[in-house]
Amino acid sequence: MAQELINPCGIYQRNSGALAPRRSLEDVKTVGLFSNLKANADLYLEEVSHRLKARYPHLEFELFQKIASEPANFSQHWLDRVHAVAAAFGD
């Protein structure tokens, strides 16, 4: 017997577009770490930062955390400081 699956998110539209060009981490000074504070998101970003630092010792990191159910409110300081972003979204 076939089952009908329903998307709980409802109807949505996805606009396709080109991805931003990927920069070499050799050219990046500060990586933003973006966490939605879900379980283990910060642990994941900590591990990412350790691995990146081992490979690219010149990198600095700037953490940004937000509550998952609220929109991100990035400060201009954070936006001006970071050159690349690693994000973790857990559930």
Contacts in CASP RR format, 6 or more apart in sequence:
PFRMAT RR
TARGET T0000
AUTHOR 0000-0000-0000
METHOD contacts of the structure
MODEL  1
MAQELINPCGIYQRNSGALAPRRSLEDVKTVGLFSNLKANADLYLEEVSH
RLKARYPHLEFELFQKIASEPANFSQHWLDRVHAVAAAFGD
23 83 0 8 1.000
23 84 0 8 1.000
25 31 0 8 1.000
25 52 0 8 1.000
25 55 0 8 1.000
25 56 0 8 1.000
25 59 0 8 1.000
25 84 0 8 1.000
26 56 0 8 1.000
27 83 0 8 1.000
28 56 0 8 1.000
28 59 0 8 1.000
28 83 0 8 1.000
28 84 0 8 1.000
29 58 0 8 1.000
29 59 0 8 1.000
29 60 0 8 1.000
29 83 0 8 1.000
30 59 0 8 1.000
30 60 0 8 1.000
30 61 0 8 1.000
30 62 0 8 1.000
30 81 0 8 1.000
30 82 0 8 1.000
30 83 0 8 1.000
30 84 0 8 1.000
31 49 0 8 1.000
31 52 0 8 1.000
31 59 0 8 1.000
31 60 0 8 1.000
31 61 0 8 1.000
31 62 0 8 1.000
31 82 0 8 1.000
31 83 0 8 1.000
31 84 0 8 1.000
31 85 0 8 1.000
31 86 0 8 1.000
32 61 0 8 1.000
32 62 0 8 1.000
32 63 0 8 1.000
32 64 0 8 1.000
32 78 0 8 1.000
32 82 0 8 1.000
32 84 0 8 1.000
32 85 0 8 1.000
32 86 0 8 1.000
33 45 0 8 1.000
33 48 0 8 1.000
33 49 0 8 1.000
33 61 0 8 1.000
33 62 0 8 1.000
33 63 0 8 1.000
33 64 0 8 1.000
33 85 0 8 1.000
33 86 0 8 1.000
33 88 0 8 1.000
34 45 0 8 1.000
34 64 0 8 1.000
34 66 0 8 1.000
34 72 0 8 1.000
34 85 0 8 1.000
34 86 0 8 1.000
34 87 0 8 1.000
34 88 0 8 1.000
35 41 0 8 1.000
35 42 0 8 1.000
35 45 0 8 1.000
35 63 0 8 1.000
35 64 0 8 1.000
35 65 0 8 1.000
35 66 0 8 1.000
35 87 0 8 1.000
35 88 0 8 1.000
36 65 0 8 1.000
36 66 0 8 1.000
36 67 0 8 1.000
36 68 0 8 1.000
36 88 0 8 1.000
36 89 0 8 1.000
36 90 0 8 1.000
37 65 0 8 1.000
37 66 0 8 1.000
37 67 0 8 1.000
37 68 0 8 1.000
38 68 0 8 1.000
38 88 0 8 1.000
38 89 0 8 1.000
38 90 0 8 1.000
38 91 0 8 1.000
39 90 0 8 1.000
39 91 0 8 1.000
40 88 0 8 1.000
40 90 0 8 1.000
41 88 0 8 1.000
41 89 0 8 1.000
41 90 0 8 1.000
42 65 0 8 1.000
42 88 0 8 1.000
44 88 0 8 1.000
45 63 0 8 1.000
45 86 0 8 1.000
45 88 0 8 1.000
48 86 0 8 1.000
48 88 0 8 1.000
49 61 0 8 1.000
49 86 0 8 1.000
52 59 0 8 1.000
52 61 0 8 1.000
52 86 0 8 1.000
53 59 0 8 1.000
53 61 0 8 1.000
62 78 0 8 1.000
62 81 0 8 1.000
62 82 0 8 1.000
64 72 0 8 1.000
64 74 0 8 1.000
64 78 0 8 1.000
66 72 0 8 1.000
66 73 0 8 1.000
68 89 0 8 1.000
END
